Amino acid sequence: MRKTSLLYSIDDTPPISETIILGFQHYLTMFGSTVAIPLLLAPAFGITDPVQKGWLIATMFFVSGITTLLQSTFGNRLPIVQGGTFSFLAPTFAICGMATLANAGWEVRMQHVQGAIIAGSIVEIFVGASGMVGRMLKYIGPITIAPTIALIGLSLFKFGAPEAGRHWPIGGLTIFLIILFSQYLRTKHRTFELYPILLAIVAAWGVSALFTMLGVFPEGHPSHTSLANLKNASWFRVPYPFQWGFPQFGAAAIVGMLAGYIASMVESIGDYYACARLSGAPVPDKKTINRGITFEGIGCFIAGIFGTGNGTTSYSENIGAIGLTRVGSRRVVQAGAVIMILLGTVSKFGALFTTIPQPIVGGMYCAMFGMIAAVGLSNLQFVDLNSARNLFILGFSFFMGLSLPEYFIQKPIIFEPAWLASIINTLGSTGMAVGAFTALILDNTIAGSDEERGLKAWGNTKTN
């Protein structure tokens, strides 16, 4: 068995009170990204009514709860949260910007996006259920997984310090408190071991609210905490299938969306390995990967039916939370999923958490994504780091995973057919996909022994 310092490992069941609070902490951890995606999508769809934005946010949480419960119970059975994915943003923006939808209402744009997501989900379900992903695993070792996972964290640097730096006193306070609670005080009291992120968010949020009340943070200030959205929100609304109308299926939209699915699947496989390492689970085998991707496809199908404007994928933020709290219990994530479903129907509660200032969310990301990067690097313990071959592959993969996306962002490729250009641009601008494919190709084509590549030690962990 692998030695760990976990308080609760994957199959442990904490006391009910701790399970609920820890589950709620997972809800808070994924809150920033889950709210950010609808807020980024709203202008593209043409949604201007705050109430309708609230409906979209609530639908995201509701679907995230359902898909997390399905994944952790029947899918890969890892304590991994499912939620919206940034990989789908570029294809969605492209669909909303199509000339045929220029004068359409936001519901019509949503219906075309829903159709593309539903069609893409069928492809993802097939890729997982047919075992296609599992058969690829024999070519994937720690040299491929390390940059893939690390780049998930590193490539999201724009959501860390730049967001916290909107107002460093509050953003910096959040970072300081997370470090203080999760590292320096974790041995002092059990509360700091279990709830460092929750305590840090609530404390920084309380400071922001206090200074808002005192007039130090006026309206428009990055750390202003406004309760106006809370007052205007209704109490309850249950999301339902086809609430924006029946999906529309267009070939160009579907093919473009497939690029987002490819990037999402690559990222998710890396997330499975990271989650397994942090939660004390065995290294995922091909059956686990196949089930995980299958249920992510089912999750995307559900998201398309309900109309989140997005799909679902594994959440890196919550894997980072497992690392900081050292709680890898599956029951905790399932409790968090139930909380997501219930609170997705309470509009007031969702509106309350939209009052969390962005610097706090940015501060949380600095700790979360840093942890993900470190987990990726930890896979290198299996690899011979004195090998010039390995050092070249790792260095080149990391550099290209950071550098090539910048090139594609500045100079996207334009050629016919446009759908192929869209796929290349989406993959090229996704750091973890570039790093994964670069490492995968080089590690399997440059000569090296199984011991040198870490495959022997990697294989031994699967049987422990």
C-alpha positions as CSV (number, residue, x, y, z in Angstrom):
1,M,0.0,0.0,0.0
2,R,1.2,3.5,-0.7
3,K,1.9,5.5,2.5
4,T,-0.2,8.6,2.9
5,S,-0.9,11.2,5.5
6,L,-4.6,11.3,4.7
7,L,-7.1,12.0,7.4
8,Y,-9.8,10.0,5.4
9,S,-9.0,7.9,2.4
10,I,-11.3,7.1,-0.5
11,D,-13.3,4.4,1.2
12,D,-13.5,6.0,4.7
13,T,-16.8,7.4,6.0
14,P,-16.3,10.5,8.3
15,P,-18.9,11.3,10.9
16,I,-22.1,12.7,9.3
17,S,-21.5,16.2,10.6
18,E,-18.0,16.3,9.2
19,T,-19.1,14.8,6.0
20,I,-21.7,17.5,5.4
21,I,-19.3,20.3,6.2
22,L,-16.5,18.9,4.1
23,G,-19.0,18.3,1.3
24,F,-20.1,21.9,1.6
25,Q,-16.4,22.9,1.4
26,H,-16.2,21.1,-2.0
27,Y,-19.3,23.1,-3.1
28,L,-17.5,26.3,-2.2
29,T,-14.3,25.3,-3.9
30,M,-16.0,24.7,-7.2
31,F,-18.2,27.7,-6.8
32,G,-15.8,30.2,-8.4
33,S,-15.4,28.4,-11.7
34,T,-19.1,27.2,-11.8
35,V,-20.3,30.8,-11.5
36,A,-17.5,32.2,-13.8
37,I,-18.5,30.0,-16.8
38,P,-22.2,31.2,-17.0
39,L,-21.0,34.8,-16.5
40,L,-18.6,34.5,-19.4
41,L,-21.2,32.8,-21.5
42,A,-24.0,35.3,-20.8
43,P,-22.7,38.1,-23.1
44,A,-22.1,35.6,-25.9
45,F,-25.7,34.3,-25.7
46,G,-27.1,37.8,-25.3
47,I,-28.4,37.3,-21.7
48,T,-28.7,40.6,-20.0
49,D,-31.3,40.0,-17.3
50,P,-29.7,39.2,-13.9
51,V,-32.6,36.9,-13.1
52,Q,-32.0,34.8,-16.2
53,K,-28.2,34.7,-15.4
54,G,-29.2,33.4,-12.0
55,W,-31.3,30.7,-13.6
56,L,-28.3,29.6,-15.7
57,I,-26.0,29.5,-12.7
58,A,-28.5,27.5,-10.7
59,T,-28.9,25.0,-13.6
60,M,-25.1,24.6,-13.7
61,F,-25.0,23.7,-10.0
62,F,-28.0,21.4,-10.3
63,V,-26.5,19.4,-13.2
64,S,-23.1,19.4,-11.5
65,G,-24.6,17.7,-8.5
66,I,-26.4,15.0,-10.6
67,T,-23.3,14.2,-12.7
68,T,-20.9,14.2,-9.7
69,L,-23.2,11.7,-7.9
70,L,-23.3,9.5,-11.0
71,Q,-19.5,9.6,-11.6
72,S,-18.6,9.0,-7.9
73,T,-21.1,6.2,-7.5
74,F,-21.2,4.4,-10.9
75,G,-18.4,5.9,-13.0
76,N,-14.8,5.9,-12.0
77,R,-15.9,5.9,-8.3
78,L,-13.2,8.5,-7.4
79,P,-14.0,11.4,-5.1
80,I,-14.0,13.7,-8.1
81,V,-16.4,16.6,-8.7
82,Q,-18.0,17.2,-12.1
83,G,-18.7,20.7,-13.3
84,G,-18.5,23.1,-16.2
85,T,-15.5,23.1,-18.5
86,F,-13.5,26.0,-19.9
87,S,-12.6,23.7,-22.9
88,F,-16.1,24.3,-24.3
89,L,-15.9,28.1,-24.2
90,A,-14.1,28.7,-27.4
91,P,-16.4,26.4,-29.5
92,T,-19.4,27.9,-27.8
93,F,-18.3,31.5,-28.6
94,A,-17.8,30.4,-32.2
95,I,-21.3,28.9,-32.4
96,C,-22.9,32.0,-30.9
97,G,-21.0,34.2,-33.4
98,M,-22.2,32.4,-36.5
99,A,-23.7,34.6,-39.1
100,T,-26.9,32.6,-39.1
101,L,-27.5,33.5,-35.4
102,A,-26.6,37.2,-35.6
103,N,-30.1,38.4,-35.0
104,A,-31.4,35.4,-33.0
105,G,-32.6,35.6,-29.4
106,W,-30.4,34.1,-26.7
107,E,-32.7,31.0,-26.4
108,V,-32.0,30.2,-30.1
109,R,-28.3,30.5,-29.6
110,M,-28.6,28.3,-26.5
111,Q,-30.5,25.7,-28.5
112,H,-27.7,25.4,-31.1
113,V,-25.1,25.0,-28.3
114,Q,-27.2,22.4,-26.6
115,G,-27.5,20.4,-29.9
116,A,-23.7,20.5,-30.3
117,I,-23.1,19.4,-26.7
118,I,-25.6,16.6,-26.9
119,A,-24.1,15.3,-30.2
120,G,-20.6,15.5,-28.8
121,S,-21.7,13.7,-25.7
122,I,-22.7,10.7,-27.8
123,V,-19.2,10.6,-29.2
124,E,-17.6,10.8,-25.8
125,I,-19.9,8.0,-24.5
126,F,-18.8,5.8,-27.4
127,V,-15.1,6.5,-26.9
128,G,-15.4,5.5,-23.2
129,A,-17.9,2.6,-23.5
130,S,-16.0,1.0,-26.5
131,G,-12.8,0.9,-24.5
132,M,-11.0,3.1,-26.9
133,V,-9.5,5.2,-24.1
134,G,-8.5,2.2,-22.1
135,R,-6.6,0.7,-25.0
136,M,-4.5,3.9,-25.2
137,L,-3.3,3.6,-21.6
138,K,-0.5,1.2,-22.4
139,Y,1.2,4.1,-24.1
140,I,0.7,6.4,-21.2
141,G,3.2,6.5,-18.4
142,P,4.4,8.9,-15.7
143,I,6.4,11.0,-18.3
144,T,3.1,11.7,-20.1
145,I,1.0,12.1,-17.0
146,A,3.4,14.5,-15.2
147,P,3.3,17.4,-17.6
148,T,-0.4,16.8,-18.4
149,I,-1.5,17.2,-14.7
150,A,1.1,19.9,-13.9
151,L,0.0,22.0,-16.9
152,I,-3.7,21.8,-15.8
153,G,-2.6,23.9,-12.8
154,L,0.1,26.0,-14.5
155,S,-1.9,26.9,-17.6
156,L,-4.6,28.5,-15.3
157,F,-2.2,31.1,-13.9
158,K,-4.3,33.9,-15.4
159,F,-7.1,33.0,-13.0
160,G,-4.8,33.2,-9.9
161,A,-2.7,36.3,-9.0
162,P,-4.3,38.5,-11.7
163,E,-7.8,37.9,-10.0
164,A,-6.4,38.1,-6.5
165,G,-4.5,41.2,-7.5
166,R,-7.7,43.1,-8.3
167,H,-7.4,44.0,-4.7
168,W,-4.3,42.5,-3.0
169,P,-5.3,43.3,0.6
170,I,-8.2,40.8,0.3
171,G,-6.7,38.5,-2.3
172,G,-3.5,38.3,-0.3
173,L,-5.4,37.8,2.9
174,T,-7.2,34.8,1.4
175,I,-3.9,33.2,0.2
176,F,-2.3,33.9,3.6
177,L,-5.2,32.3,5.5
178,I,-5.2,29.2,3.3
179,I,-1.5,28.7,3.9
180,L,-1.8,29.5,7.6
181,F,-4.7,27.1,8.2
182,S,-3.7,24.2,5.9
183,Q,0.0,24.2,6.7
184,Y,1.1,26.0,9.9
185,L,-2.0,25.4,12.1
186,R,-3.1,22.0,10.8
187,T,-1.4,20.2,13.7
188,K,-2.9,22.6,16.3
189,H,-6.6,21.7,15.9
190,R,-8.6,19.3,13.9
191,T,-10.7,22.1,12.5
192,F,-7.8,23.5,10.6
193,E,-7.0,20.1,9.2
194,L,-10.5,19.6,7.8
195,Y,-11.7,23.0,6.8
196,P,-8.8,25.3,5.8
197,I,-10.3,26.5,2.5
198,L,-13.8,27.1,4.0
199,L,-12.3,29.0,7.0
200,A,-10.2,31.1,4.7
201,I,-13.0,32.0,2.4
202,V,-15.5,32.8,5.2
203,A,-12.9,34.9,7.1
204,A,-11.9,36.9,4.0
205,W,-15.5,37.3,2.9
206,G,-16.4,38.5,6.4
207,V,-13.7,41.2,6.3
208,S,-14.9,42.3,2.8
209,A,-18.5,42.5,4.1
210,L,-17.4,44.5,7.2
211,F,-15.4,47.1,5.2
212,T,-18.3,47.3,2.7
213,M,-20.7,48.1,5.5
214,L,-18.2,50.7,6.9
215,G,-18.1,52.4,3.4
216,V,-14.4,51.6,2.9
217,F,-15.2,49.3,-0.1
218,P,-17.9,51.3,-2.1
219,E,-19.9,49.9,-5.0
220,G,-17.6,49.2,-7.9
221,H,-14.7,48.3,-5.6
222,P,-13.2,44.9,-6.4
223,S,-13.8,43.7,-2.8
224,H,-17.3,45.2,-2.5
225,T,-19.8,42.8,-1.1
226,S,-23.3,43.6,-2.4
227,L,-26.5,41.9,-1.3
228,A,-28.6,43.5,-4.0
229,N,-28.6,40.2,-6.1
230,L,-29.7,38.3,-3.0
231,K,-32.8,40.6,-2.5
232,N,-33.9,40.4,-6.1
233,A,-33.6,36.6,-6.4
234,S,-36.7,34.4,-5.9
235,W,-36.6,31.6,-3.3
236,F,-37.0,28.5,-5.3
237,R,-36.8,27.4,-8.9
238,V,-36.2,23.8,-10.1
239,P,-34.3,23.4,-13.4
240,Y,-36.0,21.1,-15.9
241,P,-35.1,19.5,-19.3
242,F,-35.4,21.6,-22.4
243,Q,-36.2,24.7,-20.3
244,W,-34.9,27.0,-23.1
245,G,-36.5,25.1,-26.0
246,F,-35.6,22.0,-28.0
247,P,-32.0,21.6,-29.1
248,Q,-31.0,22.4,-32.7
249,F,-28.4,20.2,-34.4
250,G,-26.0,21.9,-36.9
251,A,-23.1,20.0,-38.5
252,A,-20.6,22.9,-38.2
253,A,-21.5,23.5,-34.6
254,I,-21.2,19.8,-33.7
255,V,-17.8,19.4,-35.3
256,G,-16.4,22.5,-33.7
257,M,-17.6,21.4,-30.3
258,L,-15.7,18.1,-30.7
259,A,-12.5,20.0,-30.3
260,G,-13.6,21.0,-26.8
261,Y,-14.5,17.3,-26.1
262,I,-11.0,16.1,-27.1
263,A,-9.3,18.7,-24.8
264,S,-11.8,17.9,-22.0
265,M,-11.1,14.1,-22.2
266,V,-7.3,14.6,-22.1
267,E,-7.6,16.9,-19.1
268,S,-9.9,14.4,-17.3
269,I,-7.6,11.5,-17.7
270,G,-4.9,13.6,-16.0
271,D,-7.4,14.6,-13.3
272,Y,-8.2,10.9,-12.6
273,Y,-4.5,10.1,-11.9
274,A,-4.2,13.2,-9.7
275,C,-7.3,12.5,-7.8
276,A,-6.3,8.8,-7.2
277,R,-2.9,9.8,-5.9
278,L,-4.3,12.4,-3.5
279,S,-7.2,10.2,-2.2
280,G,-5.2,7.1,-1.6
281,A,-6.9,5.1,-4.4
282,P,-5.0,2.8,-6.7
283,V,-3.6,4.2,-10.0
284,P,-6.6,4.2,-12.4
285,D,-6.6,1.2,-14.7
286,K,-8.1,1.1,-18.2
287,K,-11.5,0.0,-16.9
288,T,-11.6,2.9,-14.4
289,I,-10.6,5.4,-17.2
290,N,-13.2,3.9,-19.6
291,R,-16.0,4.2,-17.0
292,G,-15.0,7.7,-16.1
293,I,-15.0,8.9,-19.7
294,T,-18.3,7.1,-20.4
295,F,-20.0,8.8,-17.4
296,E,-18.5,12.2,-18.4
297,G,-20.2,11.7,-21.7
298,I,-23.4,10.9,-19.9
299,G,-22.9,14.0,-17.8
300,C,-22.5,16.2,-20.9
301,F,-25.7,14.6,-22.3
302,I,-27.6,15.6,-19.2
303,A,-26.0,19.1,-19.3
304,G,-27.2,19.4,-22.9
305,I,-30.7,18.3,-22.0
306,F,-31.0,20.8,-19.2
307,G,-29.3,23.6,-21.1
308,T,-26.3,24.7,-19.0
309,G,-24.7,26.2,-22.2
310,N,-21.7,24.0,-21.3
311,G,-20.7,20.4,-20.6
312,T,-19.3,18.7,-17.6
313,T,-15.7,17.5,-16.8
314,S,-13.6,16.7,-13.8
315,Y,-12.8,19.7,-11.6
316,S,-9.1,20.3,-10.9
317,E,-10.0,22.8,-8.1
318,N,-11.6,20.1,-6.0
319,I,-8.7,17.7,-6.5
320,G,-6.5,20.5,-5.1
321,A,-8.9,20.8,-2.1
322,I,-8.3,17.1,-1.4
323,G,-4.6,17.7,-1.3
324,L,-4.9,20.6,1.1
325,T,-7.4,19.1,3.4
326,R,-6.0,15.5,3.2
327,V,-9.6,14.2,3.0
328,G,-10.1,11.9,0.0
329,S,-13.3,10.2,1.1
330,R,-15.8,9.4,-1.7
331,R,-18.7,9.9,0.8
332,V,-17.6,13.6,1.3
333,V,-17.8,14.3,-2.5
334,Q,-21.2,12.5,-2.7
335,A,-22.4,14.7,0.1
336,G,-21.2,17.7,-1.8
337,A,-23.1,16.5,-4.8
338,V,-26.4,16.3,-2.9
339,I,-25.7,19.8,-1.6
340,M,-25.2,21.0,-5.1
341,I,-28.6,19.5,-6.2
342,L,-30.5,20.9,-3.3
343,L,-28.9,24.4,-3.4
344,G,-29.3,24.4,-7.2
345,T,-33.1,24.8,-6.5
346,V,-32.7,27.5,-3.9
347,S,-32.2,30.7,-5.9
348,K,-31.5,32.8,-2.8
349,F,-28.6,30.6,-1.7
350,G,-26.9,30.7,-5.1
351,A,-27.4,34.5,-5.2
352,L,-25.8,34.8,-1.7
353,F,-22.5,33.3,-3.0
354,T,-22.4,35.5,-6.0
355,T,-21.5,38.2,-3.5
356,I,-18.0,36.6,-2.9
357,P,-15.6,39.2,-4.2
358,Q,-13.4,38.1,-7.1
359,P,-10.1,38.7,-5.2
360,I,-11.1,36.0,-2.8
361,V,-11.8,33.5,-5.6
362,G,-8.4,34.4,-7.2
363,G,-6.6,33.9,-3.9
364,M,-8.2,30.4,-3.6
365,Y,-7.1,29.5,-7.1
366,C,-3.5,30.4,-6.3
367,A,-3.5,27.6,-3.7
368,M,-5.7,25.2,-5.6
369,F,-3.9,25.3,-8.9
370,G,-0.5,25.3,-7.3
371,M,-1.4,22.0,-5.6
372,I,-2.4,20.5,-8.9
373,A,0.9,21.4,-10.5
374,A,2.8,19.8,-7.6
375,V,0.7,16.6,-7.8
376,G,1.7,16.3,-11.5
377,L,5.4,16.7,-10.6
378,S,5.1,14.1,-7.9
379,N,4.6,11.4,-10.6
380,L,8.3,12.0,-11.6
381,Q,9.3,9.9,-8.5
382,F,8.9,6.8,-10.7
383,V,11.2,8.2,-13.5
384,D,14.9,8.2,-13.9
385,L,15.7,11.9,-13.6
386,N,19.3,11.4,-14.4
387,S,18.3,10.4,-18.0
388,A,19.0,13.0,-20.6
389,R,16.2,11.4,-22.7
390,N,13.7,11.9,-19.9
391,L,14.8,15.5,-19.1
392,F,14.5,16.5,-22.7
393,I,11.0,15.1,-23.1
394,L,9.8,16.6,-19.9
395,G,11.4,20.0,-20.5
396,F,10.2,20.3,-24.1
397,S,6.7,19.1,-23.2
398,F,6.4,21.7,-20.4
399,F,7.8,24.5,-22.5
400,M,5.6,23.8,-25.5
401,G,2.5,23.3,-23.2
402,L,3.1,26.9,-21.9
403,S,4.4,28.5,-25.1
404,L,2.4,27.0,-28.0
405,P,-1.0,28.2,-26.6
406,E,0.3,31.7,-26.5
407,Y,1.1,31.4,-30.2
408,F,-2.3,30.1,-31.1
409,I,-4.0,32.8,-29.1
410,Q,-2.1,35.5,-30.9
411,K,-2.1,33.9,-34.4
412,P,-5.0,31.5,-34.8
413,I,-4.8,29.3,-37.9
414,I,-7.2,30.2,-40.6
415,F,-7.9,27.8,-43.6
416,E,-10.5,25.7,-45.2
417,P,-12.3,23.6,-44.0
418,A,-13.1,26.0,-41.1
419,W,-14.1,23.1,-38.8
420,L,-10.7,21.5,-39.0
421,A,-9.0,24.9,-38.3
422,S,-11.3,25.3,-35.3
423,I,-10.2,21.9,-33.9
424,I,-6.5,22.7,-34.4
425,N,-6.9,26.1,-32.8
426,T,-8.8,24.8,-29.8
427,L,-6.3,22.0,-29.2
428,G,-3.3,24.2,-29.8
429,S,-4.5,26.8,-27.3
430,T,-5.0,24.2,-24.6
431,G,-1.8,23.8,-22.6
432,M,-2.5,20.4,-21.1
433,A,-3.4,18.9,-24.5
434,V,-0.2,20.2,-26.1
435,G,1.9,18.9,-23.2
436,A,0.1,15.6,-23.2
437,F,0.4,14.9,-26.9
438,T,4.1,16.1,-27.0
439,A,5.1,13.9,-24.1
440,L,3.0,11.0,-25.4
441,I,4.6,11.0,-28.9
442,L,8.2,11.5,-27.7
443,D,8.0,9.0,-24.8
444,N,6.8,6.3,-27.2
445,T,9.1,7.0,-30.1
446,I,12.5,7.8,-28.4
447,A,14.3,4.7,-27.3
448,G,14.3,4.1,-23.5
449,S,14.0,1.1,-21.1
450,D,10.9,0.5,-19.0
451,E,12.9,1.3,-15.8
452,E,14.2,4.5,-17.4
453,R,10.7,5.6,-18.4
454,G,9.3,4.7,-15.0
455,L,6.9,2.1,-16.4
456,K,8.1,-0.7,-14.2
457,A,7.6,1.3,-10.9
458,W,4.4,2.8,-12.3
459,G,3.0,-0.7,-13.1
460,N,3.8,-1.9,-9.6
461,T,1.7,0.8,-8.0
462,K,-1.4,-0.5,-9.9
463,T,-1.1,-3.8,-8.1
464,N,-0.6,-2.4,-4.6
